[in-house]
């Protein structure tokens, strides 16, 4: 089941992983980051431009999967497996 990870590191299960649910969870248009093994982290597409706060937990997840990633993940994100996307 899809889970939201907010900027404070709090994880909340979402009722579904439909487009409107994902967009509401991240606060705008979504951009997927594909993770090895078939998962996704969905972020706010305009998060950096909007200067959303850094999401340290999500940044750590992405850096763990992609050690050369040198960016920051900002704003609330949704983490889910590819087979959960509706």
FENSUL-V496392 format. One record per residue. RES is the residue in one small letter. PHI is phi in whole degrees, 0 to 359 (* if undefined). PSI is psi as a letter, one per 40 degrees, with the letter a starting at -180 (* if undefined). Layout:
RES;PHI;PSI  RES;PHI;PSI
This chain:
x;*;i  x;295;i  x;228;i  x;270;h  x;243;h  x;274;i  x;295;e  x;269;e  x;86;e  x;281;h  x;256;h  x;227;h  x;286;h  x;264;i  x;291;d  x;199;a  x;232;f  x;284;i  x;307;d  x;294;d  x;293;d  x;297;d  x;295;d  x;296;d  x;296;d  x;266;e  x;81;f  x;163;a  x;295;i  x;260;i  x;229;h  x;275;i  x;241;h  x;284;h  x;254;i  x;303;i  x;92;e  x;98;e  x;265;i  x;223;i  x;247;h  x;261;h  x;240;i  x;287;h  x;302;d  x;254;e  x;305;d  x;292;d  x;297;d  x;278;e  x;56;f  x;292;i  x;294;i  x;294;h  x;256;g  x;296;d  x;294;d  x;293;d  x;299;d  x;296;d  x;297;d  x;293;d  x;295;d  x;295;d  x;281;d  x;231;g  x;305;d  x;275;e  x;296;h  x;242;e  x;265;a  x;233;i  x;263;h  x;239;i  x;76;i  x;289;i  x;229;i  x;238;h  x;247;h  x;204;i  x;278;i  x;296;d  x;283;e  x;268;e  x;289;h  x;260;*
